[in-house]
Amino acid sequence: MLILRRADVTDVLSGRETEIIDLVADTYRLHDEGLTSLPHSTFLRFPEERHGRDRIIGLPAYRGGERPVAGMKWIASFPGNVAAGTERASAAVVLNSMDDGRPVAFVEGAVISARRTAASAALAARELTTHNPPTSALLIGCGVINLEILRFLAAALPDLREAALYDTDPARAEAFAERCAEVAPAVKAHAVTDLAGALGEHRLVSLATTAATPHLDLSACGPDTTVLHVSLRDLTAESILGAVNVVDDADHVCRERTSLDLAQQAVGNRDFVAASIGALLRGTARLRREAHRPVVYSPFGLGVLDLALAEFVREKAERLGLGVRVEDFLPA
């Protein structure tokens, strides 16, 4: 059993944003071809009121193709950690051998989860704005995920020069600007307090908050806006129904009271979903943008992306001699 710590994962992934985006794109193509297995995620919630916003999610997955991988991601989300000065999410990924099924690696998963999320968002931003690449973005929610999204947007969108930052805590947005300068020095990041005004000024919006219920509509957005709805529960059902919607997998994202699930409950169908990102990448679907209707990308965050990236890390770590090997984890 190879155990890969956070430092090992970070060492392997540093500076590889373009490779990670390509890996995510390839995995989406395989998923669209039917070469993955993705049971629905298991949400572990807790009966106590003090844990009402907390959850732990299990995401088993398999990616086929030339380099198959199977395993499971186990990720906890405790939003209260942020106020205590620790990260909201923590995770681990188990990789299993496709020869005998035995677990072969135990990988710190929070970095993998954040970077595959960011790569998915940046990939969508690039693919959905090829007609008119944006030069600025509005990031709503000043936490780990939007920091990584900015890192990957800078790699995917070479014309990006400005990032407006909004958070319900203005001081957090101000401090976040300094961190943005570290991960994307070519992008000028600055805090804003007028959310409606910022929505009208920026054609690319990234939503990565801890919101549990809808709190935002898109009426303030200008024409030709693309929204990366990464946190999945920010937008009202009416906003979803009024948008051109792209998802990673409709079956997965229309669950667990996401904004798309609420929209589905409102109309009784999923006809509001225009396309999946995998189909767009493979050319089996085309996106038709419509004047005054924003394009909203809502990725559930498929476990197969975590598995693909964890296997990428494992292979590179083996070559570099990283990690801790426990030879007697399993019987001989």
FENCORCOR-V253824 format. One record per residue. N is the residue number from 1. RES is the residue in one small letter. OMEGA is omega as a letter, one per 20 degrees, with the letter a starting at -180 (* if undefined). Layout:
BEGIN
N|RES|OMEGA ; N|RES|OMEGA
END
This chain:
BEGIN
1|m|r ; 2|l|r ; 3|i|a ; 4|l|a ; 5|r|a ; 6|r|a ; 7|a|r ; 8|d|a ; 9|v|a ; 10|t|r ; 11|d|a ; 12|v|a ; 13|l|a ; 14|s|r ; 15|g|a ; 16|r|a ; 17|e|a ; 18|t|r ; 19|e|a ; 20|i|r ; 21|i|r ; 22|d|r ; 23|l|r ; 24|v|r ; 25|a|r ; 26|d|a ; 27|t|r ; 28|y|r ; 29|r|r ; 30|l|r ; 31|h|r ; 32|d|r ; 33|e|a ; 34|g|a ; 35|l|r ; 36|t|r ; 37|s|a ; 38|l|r ; 39|p|r ; 40|h|r ; 41|s|r ; 42|t|a ; 43|f|r ; 44|l|r ; 45|r|a ; 46|f|a ; 47|p|a ; 48|e|a ; 49|e|a ; 50|r|r ; 51|h|a ; 52|g|a ; 53|r|a ; 54|d|r ; 55|r|r ; 56|i|a ; 57|i|r ; 58|g|a ; 59|l|r ; 60|p|a ; 61|a|r ; 62|y|r ; 63|r|r ; 64|g|a ; 65|g|a ; 66|e|a ; 67|r|a ; 68|p|r ; 69|v|r ; 70|a|r ; 71|g|a ; 72|m|r ; 73|k|r ; 74|w|a ; 75|i|r ; 76|a|r ; 77|s|r ; 78|f|a ; 79|p|r ; 80|g|r ; 81|n|a ; 82|v|r ; 83|a|a ; 84|a|r ; 85|g|r ; 86|t|a ; 87|e|r ; 88|r|a ; 89|a|r ; 90|s|a ; 91|a|r ; 92|a|r ; 93|v|r ; 94|v|r ; 95|l|a ; 96|n|r ; 97|s|r ; 98|m|r ; 99|d|a ; 100|d|r ; 101|g|a ; 102|r|r ; 103|p|a ; 104|v|a ; 105|a|r ; 106|f|a ; 107|v|r ; 108|e|a ; 109|g|a ; 110|a|r ; 111|v|r ; 112|i|a ; 113|s|a ; 114|a|a ; 115|r|r ; 116|r|r ; 117|t|a ; 118|a|r ; 119|a|r ; 120|s|a ; 121|a|a ; 122|a|r ; 123|l|r ; 124|a|r ; 125|a|r ; 126|r|a ; 127|e|a ; 128|l|a ; 129|t|a ; 130|t|a ; 131|h|a ; 132|n|a ; 133|p|a ; 134|p|r ; 135|t|r ; 136|s|r ; 137|a|r ; 138|l|r ; 139|l|r ; 140|i|a ; 141|g|a ; 142|c|r ; 143|g|a ; 144|v|a ; 145|i|r ; 146|n|r ; 147|l|r ; 148|e|r ; 149|i|r ; 150|l|r ; 151|r|a ; 152|f|r ; 153|l|r ; 154|a|r ; 155|a|a ; 156|a|a ; 157|l|a ; 158|p|r ; 159|d|a ; 160|l|a ; 161|r|a ; 162|e|r ; 163|a|r ; 164|a|a ; 165|l|r ; 166|y|r ; 167|d|r ; 168|t|r ; 169|d|a ; 170|p|r ; 171|a|r ; 172|r|r ; 173|a|r ; 174|e|r ; 175|a|a ; 176|f|a ; 177|a|r ; 178|e|r ; 179|r|r ; 180|c|a ; 181|a|r ; 182|e|a ; 183|v|a ; 184|a|a ; 185|p|a ; 186|a|a ; 187|v|r ; 188|k|a ; 189|a|r ; 190|h|a ; 191|a|r ; 192|v|r ; 193|t|r ; 194|d|a ; 195|l|a ; 196|a|r ; 197|g|a ; 198|a|r ; 199|l|r ; 200|g|a ; 201|e|a ; 202|h|a ; 203|r|r ; 204|l|a ; 205|v|r ; 206|s|r ; 207|l|r ; 208|a|a ; 209|t|r ; 210|t|a ; 211|a|r ; 212|a|r ; 213|t|a ; 214|p|a ; 215|h|a ; 216|l|r ; 217|d|a ; 218|l|a ; 219|s|a ; 220|a|a ; 221|c|r ; 222|g|r ; 223|p|r ; 224|d|r ; 225|t|r ; 226|t|a ; 227|v|r ; 228|l|a ; 229|h|a ; 230|v|a ; 231|s|r ; 232|l|a ; 233|r|a ; 234|d|a ; 235|l|r ; 236|t|r ; 237|a|r ; 238|e|r ; 239|s|r ; 240|i|a ; 241|l|r ; 242|g|a ; 243|a|r ; 244|v|a ; 245|n|r ; 246|v|a ; 247|v|r ; 248|d|r ; 249|d|a ; 250|a|a ; 251|d|a ; 252|h|a ; 253|v|r ; 254|c|r ; 255|r|r ; 256|e|r ; 257|r|r ; 258|t|r ; 259|s|r ; 260|l|r ; 261|d|r ; 262|l|r ; 263|a|r ; 264|q|r ; 265|q|a ; 266|a|a ; 267|v|r ; 268|g|r ; 269|n|r ; 270|r|a ; 271|d|r ; 272|f|r ; 273|v|a ; 274|a|a ; 275|a|r ; 276|s|a ; 277|i|r ; 278|g|r ; 279|a|r ; 280|l|a ; 281|l|a ; 282|r|a ; 283|g|r ; 284|t|r ; 285|a|r ; 286|r|a ; 287|l|r ; 288|r|r ; 289|r|a ; 290|e|a ; 291|a|r ; 292|h|r ; 293|r|r ; 294|p|r ; 295|v|a ; 296|v|r ; 297|y|a ; 298|s|r ; 299|p|r ; 300|f|a ; 301|g|a ; 302|l|a ; 303|g|r ; 304|v|r ; 305|l|r ; 306|d|r ; 307|l|a ; 308|a|a ; 309|l|r ; 310|a|r ; 311|e|r ; 312|f|r ; 313|v|a ; 314|r|a ; 315|e|a ; 316|k|a ; 317|a|r ; 318|e|a ; 319|r|a ; 320|l|a ; 321|g|a ; 322|l|r ; 323|g|r ; 324|v|r ; 325|r|r ; 326|v|a ; 327|e|a ; 328|d|r ; 329|f|r ; 330|l|r ; 331|p|a ; 332|a|*
END
